[in-house]
Amino acid sequence: MQTTIKIAIQKSGRLSDVSKSLLKECGIKIKNGKNQLIAPAVNYPANILYLRDDDIPQYVADGVADVGILGQNVVDETQAKILVAKKLGFSRCRLSLAIPKSENYTGLSFFQNKRIATSYPKILEKYLQKNGIQAELHKISGSVEIAPNIGLADGVCDIVSSGSTLFSNGLKEVEKVMDSEAVLVTNPNLNPKKQTIVDQLLFRIESVQTAQEFRYILLNAPNDKVQKITSILPGMKSPTIVPLVEEGWSSLHSVIRETDFWEIIDQLKTAGAEGILVMPVEKMIL
């Protein structure tokens, strides 16, 4: 019987679509059906479990799922016995303290003996203790931002991306408690066969992530300019040079980092490069 792993992802919410997109980019096709809570992968030894994000850590810790994709904030809040195998680099956000816009904020001491509404009491309690602040915490599941407006709390601690939700509820962000992003977690007691499958998945994710940092570049140049242009192109090792039909010209192929793109393009044009074509890289194996 073939060994398979169970991958838990968020059923709905901000991580659901990007998690499915990541698996798709890793070449994993999921046989989805309407309202399915478990779906098999067509071409990979895995089943996908669709769960509430708050439930994923415990499912992985208990071995019901072998792998999970969720936010670092959820991992830290649940304190489940799981391993963070890889940071995934998407769904970046922060857990922050916020207060009504009308309040004069003078520092973290503002929260001394105040009431704070949050969905992350464990993270917040640890943060406040570290900074010598005592406060009354009210745990709320969802719609945390409304708490000050209805008199339940003096401030809130919640996930912030753009800050628009806070602003629309009359709040302002005043302190960052922690940064968060999507992470891949695993059960710490996987058997060797399952660990091999998970390692293969991590390899595919690494290839996808690496490719996102680079662009594939093709250009034409007169042969007397090739040496100068070659010195500009970083490449994986060195650019590929292919003679063109037109005598005295060559085509150069290379890979450049996205962060260096515009600076290098300007240098290439100055050095005599023509017909520059830049394309995304889908996968990259280093």
N, C-alpha and C positions, 0 to 999 in steps of 0.2 A: 504493500500500500504506500502510495506516494506521501511524503511528508509535506504538509502545508502549514503556513502561518496565518494568523488572524490579525488583521490591521484595523485598528479602531480609529475612525475619524468622526468629526463633528457632523451630526445629522443635518443641522441647519445653523446658520449664523455666519460670522465673518470668516471663519476658517474652512467652512465646508467646501465651497467652490474651489478655493486655491489648493486645498489638499487633493481634491480629485484631479485638478489640472497637473499637479506635481506628479501624481502616479501615472497620468497619461503621458507626460513628457518622459517618464522613465520607461515608456513602452508597455505599460501594464493596462490592458483592456478589461474593463469591468462590465459584467453582464448585469446591468441595472434593470429593475422592474419598478413599477409605481408603488410607492410606499413600502418598499423592501427595507428591512432592518439588517439583512445580511445578503451579500451578493458575491458570487464567485468571480475570480479573475479568470479570463478566458485563456490567457497565455503565460500565466505565472502561478507558481504554487502558493496561492494566497486566497483568503476570503476577506471581504471588507465588511466590517461591522459599523453601522451608523448609530452613534450614541450621543447623549448629551455630553457636552465637553466636561462638565463637572464629574461625570461618572467614569470618564476614560482612565484617569490615574488608578482608581481602585480595580477596574477590570484588568488592567495590565499587571498590577501588583499581585492580583489573585490568580493570574495565569489564564483568565477567561479570554483575554486578548494577549498576543505576544508583543505587539508594537502599537504605539499610539501617536497621533499627531495632534498637538494641542499647544496652548500658550504657556510660556514659562511661568506666568502669573498663576495659572491653575495648578501647575506642578508644585510651586512653592506654597500655595494656600492649602492644598490637600495633604501635603507632607507624606504622600504614599511612598512605599519602598520600591522605587523604580529608578532606572538609569536614564539620564539624558544622553542619548547616543550622538545626537547631532543638532546643532542650531541650523534652522532652515532659511533664515534671512528674510522671510516675508511676514506680513501682518505685524509689523513693528508698531509698538504703542508704549504707553507708560502708565503706571498707576500713580495717581496724583491726588493731593489734597486740594480742595476747593472750598471757597466761602462765598457768601453773597457779595455782589459787586459793591454794594453800599458800605461794606465793612472796611475799616482801616486796618490793613495787615502790617504788623510790625516785626513779624518773625514767628518761628515755630511755637514760642511761648503763648501765642494767641490761643492755641488749642488746650492750654492747661485748664483742666476741670470742665472742658466743653463737651458737648454731645456730638459724636461723629457717626454718620450713617455710612455703611459700606457693605459690599459683598465679599470683602477680603479681610475679615477681622484678625486672622492669625498673622498675616503679613503686616498689617497696620499695627497690631499690638507690639510685635517685635520691633518695629521701626520706632514707635513712640517710647518704648522702654529704653532703647539704645540712646535716645535723645533726652531722657529724663522727663518725659511728659506723661502725665496721668490724665486720661480722658474716659468718658463713658461711651462705649461703642455699641451701636445698634446694627445688628446684621439684617440686611435687606436683600432679597433676591430680585433684582431688577428694579428699574425706575428709581435708582438711588438719588438722582438729581432733584427730585421733587421734595425730598425730606426737609430742607430748610424752609421751603415755601409753605409747608403745612404745619410748621412748628415742631417737627419731630427731632430736628438736629440743628446744630449751629454751623455745621460744615459737612462735607462728604469726602470720601476717598473712593475713587472709581477709575476705570480705564479711560484714558484720553488718547485720541488719535489726532484729530484736527482741532479739537476744543469747541467745535460748533454746538455740540449738545449742551455743554456747560453754559455757553454764552446765551443760548436760546432759553435757558432756564434761570437766567439772572445770576449766574455764578462766574467766578474767576479762579483760575488755577494759581495756586500760591506755592506749593511745594511738590517736588517729584519724589515719590517713595521708591520706585524702582522702574527700570526699563524692562520691556518684555518683547518677545517675538515668538513665532512658531518654532517648536522643537519636536524632534522625533525621540520618543522614549521607548524603552524596552523593558521586558521582564528581566530581572537580574539572574534568573535561574533557567535560562533557555538550554535545552539539550543541544548537543553538537550539531545535529542535522538542521534544527531550526535556526541556530546561530549562523550556519553557513548561508541559509536563505536570506537572513537579515543582513549579513555582510554583503551579499550580492545587491540587495536593495540599496544599502548605503553607498556602494560603489556607483550605482546608477545615479543616485541623487547627487553625488559629488561631481560626476561628469556633467550633469545638467547645470549645476551651480557654477562650475568653472566656465562653461560655455557662455553663460550670461555676462561674464566679465570681459569677453573678447569680441572682436569683429574681424571678419575675413576681408582682406583688401587685395584687389587686383589693380594693376596700373601698367601703362605702357611708357617706355622711356628710350631715348636714343642711347646706343651702346656706350658712347663716351660719357654719359651721365650715370650709368648703372652703379659704378663703384661709390659715387657720392650718395646716391639714393639708398644703396644697400647699407651704408653706415647709419642711415636714419632709421630704417626699419628694424625693430627689435626682433620680431619673428620668434618662433619656438626654438629654433637653433640658428637658422639662417634662411633668408628668402629663397623661394624657388624661382629660377630664371629660365624662361622658355623663349627661344628665338621666334620672332614673327616672320611672316612671309615677306613683309617689306624689309629689304636689306638695311642693316644698320640699326634695327630696332629690336627690343626685347620686351617681353611681358614678365612682370615680377609679381609673385604671389606671396602673401605673408599674413600674419595674424598680429593684431595690435589690441592693447587694452582699451576698453571703452573710456576710461578716465584720461587716456593720452590722445584720444582720437583727434580733436580739433588742432591741438598743438602740432601733432605729427603731420596732419594733412597740409597745414600751412607750410611746413618745412619741405614737404615733398613737392609741392607746387613751385616753390622757390628754386628747388634743385633741378627742375625740368620735367617732373612727372606729368603725364597727360592721361586722359581717359580713366580717371580714378573711379573704381567701383568698390563700394563697401557693402558687405552683406552680413546678416547675423549668423552666429555659429550655433547650431542646434545641439551638438554634443561635443565634448572635448575630453580625450583620454590623455592624461599626462604621464 
